[in-house]
């Protein structure tokens, strides 16, 4: 029973960590949309092609890419390092997609 409770606690910590990362990504996307809107207002749509040259605020991989790496057998440490995830987030994703977490 205690082991099950500990597992549930770890899963909850992972979910919270993942929620924080999603919130950060949403904030980055919101900031990017603000940049686009300001650019369109200042430059007009004729110059919109130039905007493609402006770097994006977030270079984080999508979860789809992370899940593919998990399914190919990436280690927990590699997942954290390569994908910019917290350890708890990586553990949760690995548990959800059938890989051993190493914990």
C-alpha positions in Angstrom: 0.0 0.0 0.0 2.8 2.4 0.9 4.6 1.7 -2.4 1.4 2.4 -4.3 0.9 5.6 -2.5 4.5 6.6 -3.2 4.0 5.8 -6.9 0.9 7.9 -7.0 2.7 10.8 -5.3 5.5 10.6 -7.9 3.0 10.4 -10.8 1.2 13.5 -9.4 4.5 15.4 -9.1 5.2 14.5 -12.7 1.8 15.7 -13.8 2.3 19.0 -12.0 5.7 19.4 -13.6 4.3 18.7 -17.0 1.5 21.3 -16.4 4.1 23.9 -15.5 6.0 23.1 -18.8 2.8 23.4 -20.8 2.0 26.7 -19.1 5.5 28.0 -20.1 5.0 26.9 -23.7 1.6 28.6 -23.8 3.1 31.8 -22.4 5.8 31.6 -25.1 3.2 31.1 -27.8 1.2 34.0 -26.5 4.3 36.2 -26.6 5.0 35.1 -30.1 1.4 35.9 -31.2 1.8 39.4 -29.7 5.0 39.8 -31.8 3.1 38.8 -34.9 0.2 41.2 -34.2 2.6 44.1 -33.5 4.5 43.3 -36.7 1.4 43.1 -38.8 0.2 46.4 -37.4 3.5 48.2 -37.9 4.5 46.7 -41.3 1.3 45.6 -43.0 0.7 42.3 -44.5 2.8 43.0 -47.6 5.9 42.6 -45.5 4.7 39.5 -43.7 7.3 37.3 -45.5 10.0 39.2 -43.6 8.5 38.1 -40.4 9.4 34.5 -41.1 13.0 35.5 -40.5 12.3 36.5 -36.9 13.3 33.7 -34.5 10.6 32.0 -32.5 10.5 32.5 -28.7 10.3 28.8 -28.0 12.4 26.0 -29.5 10.9 23.2 -27.3 10.0 20.0 -29.1 6.4 19.0 -29.3 5.3 16.1 -27.1 4.8 14.0 -30.2 8.6 14.2 -30.9 9.4 13.3 -27.3 7.0 10.3 -27.4 8.6 9.0 -30.6 12.0 9.2 -28.9 10.6 7.3 -25.9 9.2 4.6 -28.1 12.7 4.3 -29.8 14.2 3.6 -26.4 15.8 6.9 -25.4 17.2 6.9 -21.8 15.7 9.1 -19.1 18.9 11.2 -18.8 19.0 11.7 -22.6 15.4 12.7 -22.6 15.9 15.3 -20.0 19.1 16.7 -21.7 17.9 16.6 -25.3 14.3 17.6 -24.9 14.5 20.2 -22.2 12.2 18.4 -19.9 12.3 18.2 -16.1 13.1 14.8 -14.7 9.6 14.4 -13.3 8.1 15.3 -16.6 10.3 12.8 -18.4 9.6 10.1 -15.9 5.8 10.7 -16.3 6.0 10.6 -20.1 8.1 7.4 -20.0 5.6 5.8 -17.7 2.7 6.8 -19.8 4.3 5.5 -23.0 5.5 2.1 -21.7 9.2 2.7 -21.0 11.0 2.1 -17.8 11.8 5.3 -16.0 15.0 4.3 -14.2 13.7 5.4 -10.8 
